[in-house]
Amino acid sequence: MVYLVYFLILATILPFTITLSQDPLVQTLTQWVPKEFGFFVGASLIIAMSMFWGKERINTFRNKWLAALLIYAVVHFAWIFWKPILSIDIDGRYAIAHSIIRPFLNIFLGILLIKTLVENLSAGDWVKVSKFLCWTGFILAAYSIFQWFGFDQIFANHWKFRHSNDVVMRKDFMMTFLSNHILSSNYIALITPLCLMFKEFRYKIFFAVMAVSVCMADSLTSFAALGISILAYLVFCSKWRVLLLTMVLLVVTSFYLNGMHKNFFSANSRMNLWKESIATVLKENPFTGAGIGSYPKMHKLGNQMALSAHNEFVQSFTEGGIPLIIIIAGYLITLSRRAIWTILDKRFIMTICFFCGFLGLFVISNGSFPFRFAPLATLGILYIANLESMTGEQNG
């Protein structure tokens, strides 16, 4: 089972195709669809193998919120299928990318994958998975730094072609295999806290290289996620002197990044997009949402179609309405409460590190779309499954 998890991680990272089209939608599809296919194959293999050779079944769905999410997804899918909310005039290209079936299938597979991992991975297995993720994050981070220095001309030229009319900066080259430098730094930032789980010197090197890569990528969401996760780790481990020094460094760096991103809350920014999205759903369909997968056709970022709200909670509220956001909030609160209780009671270093990564995932979810991009969604599923397993799901 552990080797299948390795395969799942690699299957969502490595598939990368280069397109000659400068159409943003075609570029996104060309690079994301192979990774989604990798997730579909990897997740399906793990679920199928567990049915025949898995361990004894336990009731993973004792957590009522996780069960409620699955039930809601099924009911919502059936409702959309028979009473389409997505109007007939959807652009043909978009219809291929965001059908009704695709988001439902991802939700369904994700929940089943969490259940399967909780039932079949032991604490020792999770240690192996953590080490594999650390190695993966280190390789991606080192690769991204090489890209920053211009040693990777294949992807660099690809990026220049895709943005031939834009000013290309060095950080833009740090895309590794993950489409762009922001998503790549998001991925690396989420893995970084896991390096703190191990005492071997090489993991300290891994941590340093990944932290440097995140800072060089100049992504606000990645930097904030890394900063919050490190601060949480220091608090849980009671390392107060290091905590004080880290807070000073984070404040200084944040002022620098704020200067680099002073237009984040400008007229055409994501903040206005979020306000518009929330206002629209409150006015038109607050209890049902506009339909899972409907967001891109409803909203624009500037003059272009917004493929995502760049905020998981805003988009979930827009597409699924009040019931979905209540289910998500209830689940996050329940899981976080159990994790904190376990940390305070038993001080498991694995639980601390995975929960710190989980906090980073929460931060990124407020400024990006981790659960709509296969590599990041895979990390999110692994973190949730670990916390479900290590904190005693029966308490949910």
C-alpha positions in Angstrom: 0.0 0.0 0.0 2.9 2.4 0.8 4.3 2.0 -2.7 1.0 2.8 -4.2 1.0 6.0 -2.2 4.4 6.8 -3.6 3.0 6.1 -7.1 0.0 8.4 -6.4 2.4 11.3 -5.3 4.6 10.9 -8.4 1.6 10.4 -10.8 0.2 13.8 -9.8 3.6 15.6 -10.1 5.5 14.3 -13.1 2.9 14.4 -16.0 3.8 17.6 -17.8 3.0 18.5 -21.4 4.0 21.5 -23.4 1.5 23.2 -25.7 2.2 25.6 -28.6 -1.1 27.4 -27.9 -1.1 30.8 -26.2 -4.8 30.4 -25.2 -4.8 30.5 -21.3 -7.5 27.9 -21.1 -5.8 25.5 -23.5 -2.5 25.9 -21.5 -4.3 25.1 -18.3 -6.0 22.0 -19.6 -2.8 20.8 -21.3 -0.9 20.9 -18.0 -3.6 20.0 -15.5 -5.5 17.2 -17.2 -2.6 14.7 -17.2 -2.1 15.3 -13.5 -5.8 14.8 -12.8 -5.6 11.6 -14.8 -2.6 10.6 -12.7 -4.6 11.2 -9.5 -7.6 9.2 -10.9 -5.3 6.2 -11.7 -3.4 6.4 -8.5 -6.4 6.8 -6.2 -8.4 4.1 -8.0 -5.5 1.6 -7.7 -5.2 2.3 -3.9 -9.0 1.9 -3.4 -9.2 -1.2 -5.6 -6.2 -2.9 -3.9 -7.6 -2.2 -0.5 -10.8 -4.0 -1.4 -8.9 -7.2 -2.1 -5.8 -7.0 0.1 -6.7 -4.3 2.6 -6.7 -4.6 6.4 -9.8 -5.2 8.5 -12.4 -2.5 7.9 -13.1 0.2 10.5 -15.9 2.7 10.5 -14.1 5.7 9.1 -17.4 7.5 8.6 -18.0 7.9 12.3 -17.1 11.5 11.7 -20.5 12.7 10.7 -19.1 15.7 8.8 -17.2 13.6 6.4 -20.2 11.4 5.8 -22.3 14.5 5.3 -19.9 15.8 2.7 -20.2 12.6 0.7 -24.0 12.5 1.0 -24.3 16.2 0.0 -22.0 15.7 -3.0 -24.2 12.8 -4.2 -27.5 14.7 -3.7 -26.1 17.8 -5.3 -24.8 15.9 -8.3 -28.2 14.3 -8.8 -30.0 17.6 -8.5 -27.6 19.4 -11.0 -27.9 16.4 -13.4 -31.7 16.6 -13.6 -32.1 20.4 -13.2 -29.0 21.9 -14.8 -27.8 25.1 -13.2 -25.0 25.4 -15.8 -26.7 27.2 -18.7 -26.7 25.9 -22.2 -24.6 28.7 -23.5 -21.3 27.5 -21.8 -18.3 28.0 -24.0 -17.4 24.6 -25.6 -13.8 24.7 -24.4 -14.9 25.3 -20.8 -17.5 22.6 -20.9 -14.7 20.0 -21.6 -12.6 21.3 -18.7 -15.3 21.7 -16.1 -18.2 19.3 -16.6 -20.6 18.3 -13.9 -19.1 14.8 -13.6 -15.5 15.8 -13.1 -15.7 17.7 -9.8 -18.1 15.2 -8.4 -15.8 12.3 -9.3 -12.9 14.1 -7.6 -14.8 14.7 -4.4 -16.0 11.0 -4.4 -12.5 9.6 -5.0 -11.0 12.0 -2.4 -13.3 10.9 0.4 -12.9 7.2 -0.5 -9.1 7.7 -0.6 -9.1 9.2 2.9 -11.2 6.3 4.2 -8.8 3.8 2.5 -5.6 5.4 3.8 -7.0 5.6 7.4 -7.9 1.9 7.3 -4.7 0.6 5.8 -1.7 2.7 6.8 0.0 2.2 10.1 2.1 4.7 12.0 5.2 3.1 10.5 3.7 3.5 7.0 3.1 7.2 7.6 6.7 7.6 8.6 7.8 6.2 5.3 5.3 8.4 3.4 6.6 11.4 5.3 10.2 10.7 4.3 9.2 10.2 0.7 7.4 13.5 0.7 10.5 15.2 2.2 12.7 13.8 -0.5 10.1 14.9 -3.1 9.9 18.4 -1.7 13.7 18.7 -1.6 14.2 17.6 -5.2 11.5 20.0 -6.4 12.9 22.9 -4.3 16.5 22.3 -5.5 15.2 22.1 -9.1 13.3 25.3 -8.7 16.4 27.1 -7.5 18.3 25.8 -10.5 15.5 27.2 -12.7 15.8 30.6 -10.9 19.4 30.7 -12.0 18.4 29.9 -15.6 19.9 26.3 -15.7 16.7 24.9 -17.1 16.2 26.3 -20.5 13.4 23.9 -21.6 10.8 25.1 -19.1 12.2 28.7 -19.2 11.7 28.9 -22.9 8.2 27.4 -22.5 7.3 30.1 -20.0 8.6 32.9 -22.2 6.5 31.5 -25.1 3.4 31.3 -22.9 3.9 34.9 -21.7 5.5 36.5 -24.8 3.8 39.8 -24.2 4.6 40.0 -20.4 7.7 40.9 -18.5 9.2 37.6 -17.3 11.0 37.6 -14.0 13.4 35.0 -12.6 10.8 33.7 -10.1 8.5 32.9 -13.1 10.9 30.1 -14.1 10.5 28.3 -10.8 7.6 26.2 -12.1 9.3 22.7 -11.7 6.7 20.3 -13.0 3.7 22.2 -11.5 2.6 24.6 -14.1 3.8 27.9 -12.5 6.0 29.2 -9.7 3.1 29.9 -7.3 1.7 26.3 -7.4 5.2 24.9 -7.2 6.0 27.0 -4.1 2.6 26.1 -2.6 3.5 22.4 -2.9 7.0 22.9 -1.4 5.7 25.0 1.5 3.2 22.4 2.5 5.8 19.6 2.6 8.4 21.7 4.5 7.0 21.2 8.1 7.4 17.4 7.7 11.1 17.8 7.6 10.9 18.9 11.3 9.7 15.4 12.2 13.2 13.8 11.7 16.5 14.4 13.6 18.9 13.3 10.8 21.0 16.1 9.4 19.9 15.6 5.8 16.4 16.6 6.8 17.7 19.9 8.2 19.3 20.5 4.8 16.0 19.6 3.1 14.2 22.1 5.3 16.6 24.9 4.6 16.6 24.3 0.8 12.7 24.2 0.7 12.5 27.4 2.8 14.9 29.2 0.5 12.9 28.1 -2.5 9.6 29.3 -1.1 11.2 32.7 -0.3 12.7 33.0 -3.8 9.4 32.2 -5.4 7.9 35.3 -3.9 4.5 33.9 -3.4 2.4 35.5 -0.6 0.3 32.4 0.0 3.3 30.1 0.2 5.3 32.3 2.5 2.3 32.8 4.8 1.6 29.0 4.9 5.3 28.3 5.7 5.4 31.0 8.3 2.2 29.9 10.1 3.2 26.2 10.1 6.7 27.0 11.5 5.2 29.3 14.2 2.7 26.6 15.1 5.5 24.0 15.4 7.5 26.2 17.7 4.5 26.8 19.9 3.6 23.1 20.2 7.2 22.2 20.9 7.6 25.1 23.4 10.7 26.5 21.7 10.1 30.1 22.8 13.5 31.7 22.1 13.5 30.3 18.6 9.8 31.4 18.2 10.7 35.0 19.1 13.5 35.1 16.6 11.4 33.5 13.9 8.6 36.0 14.4 11.0 38.9 14.0 12.3 37.3 10.7 8.8 36.7 9.5 7.7 40.3 10.2 10.8 41.7 8.4 10.2 39.4 5.4 6.5 40.1 5.3 7.1 43.9 5.0 9.3 43.2 2.0 6.7 40.9 0.4 4.0 43.4 1.1 5.9 46.0 -0.9 6.3 43.5 -3.7 2.5 42.8 -3.7 1.1 46.2 -2.9 -1.6 45.8 -5.6 -3.0 42.6 -4.2 -6.1 44.5 -2.9 -6.4 46.9 -5.8 -9.5 47.4 -8.0 -9.1 44.3 -10.1 -7.8 42.1 -7.3 -9.0 38.8 -6.0 -10.6 40.6 -3.0 -13.1 42.3 -5.2 -13.7 39.0 -7.0 -14.5 37.3 -3.6 -16.9 40.1 -2.7 -18.7 39.9 -6.0 -18.9 36.1 -5.7 -20.4 36.2 -2.2 -22.8 38.9 -3.1 -24.0 37.1 -6.2 -24.7 33.8 -4.4 -26.4 35.5 -1.4 -28.7 37.3 -3.8 -29.5 34.5 -6.2 -29.2 31.0 -4.6 -27.7 31.1 -1.1 -29.1 27.6 -0.1 -28.2 25.6 -3.2 -25.3 27.5 -4.7 -24.8 27.9 -8.4 -23.7 24.3 -8.9 -20.5 22.5 -8.4 -18.2 23.3 -11.3 -20.1 26.5 -12.3 -17.8 29.1 -11.0 -15.7 29.9 -14.1 -18.6 30.7 -16.3 -20.1 33.1 -13.7 -17.1 35.3 -12.8 -14.3 37.2 -14.4 -10.9 38.4 -13.1 -10.3 41.6 -15.1 -11.2 40.8 -18.7 -10.6 37.1 -18.5 -12.7 34.2 -17.3 -11.8 33.3 -13.7 -11.1 29.6 -13.7 -11.1 29.7 -9.9 -11.9 32.1 -7.1 -8.4 31.6 -5.7 -10.1 30.9 -2.4 -11.5 27.4 -1.6 -14.1 28.7 0.9 -15.5 31.4 -1.3 -15.7 29.1 -4.3 -17.3 26.3 -2.2 -19.9 28.8 -0.9 -20.6 30.1 -4.4 -21.0 26.6 -5.9 -22.5 24.7 -3.0 -24.3 27.3 -1.0 -24.7 27.6 2.8 -25.1 23.8 3.4 -21.7 23.0 1.9 -19.8 25.7 3.7 -21.4 24.6 7.0 -20.2 21.0 6.4 -16.7 22.1 5.5 -16.5 24.4 8.5 -17.8 21.7 10.8 -15.4 19.1 9.6 -12.4 21.5 9.8 -13.3 22.5 13.4 -13.8 18.9 14.5 -10.6 17.6 13.0 -8.5 20.6 14.3 -10.0 20.2 17.8 -9.1 16.5 17.9 -5.6 17.2 16.6 -4.9 19.9 19.2 -6.2 17.6 22.0 -3.9 14.8 20.8 -0.9 17.1 20.5 -1.4 18.6 24.0 -2.0 15.2 25.5 0.6 12.9 23.8 3.0 15.3 22.1 3.4 13.0 19.1 5.9 14.7 16.8 4.2 13.2 13.7 0.9 14.7 14.7 2.5 18.0 15.3 4.2 18.2 11.9 1.2 17.0 10.0 -1.1 19.4 11.8 1.3 22.3 11.0 1.2 21.3 7.4 -2.6 21.1 7.7 -2.6 24.7 9.0 -0.5 25.7 6.0 -3.0 24.1 3.7 -5.7 26.2 5.4 -3.8 29.3 4.7 -3.2 28.4 1.1 -6.9 27.6 0.7 -7.6 31.2 1.5 -5.5 32.5 -1.4 -5.4 29.7 -3.9 -7.1 26.5 -5.0 -5.2 23.5 -3.6 -8.1 21.1 -3.8 -8.7 21.9 -7.5 -5.1 21.1 -8.5 -4.2 17.4 -8.3 -0.8 17.5 -6.7 -1.9 19.9 -4.0 -5.2 18.0 -3.5 -3.1 14.8 -3.0 -1.1 16.5 -0.2 -4.3 17.7 1.4 -5.8 14.2 1.3 -2.7 12.7 2.9 -2.6 15.3 5.6 -6.3 14.8 6.4 -6.0 11.0 6.4 -3.0 11.2 8.7 -4.8 13.4 11.2 -7.9 11.1 11.0 -5.7 8.1 11.7 -3.3 9.5 14.4 -5.9 11.5 16.4 -8.5 8.7 16.8 -11.3 9.3 14.4 -13.8 7.7 16.7 -13.7 10.9 18.8 -15.4 12.8 15.9 
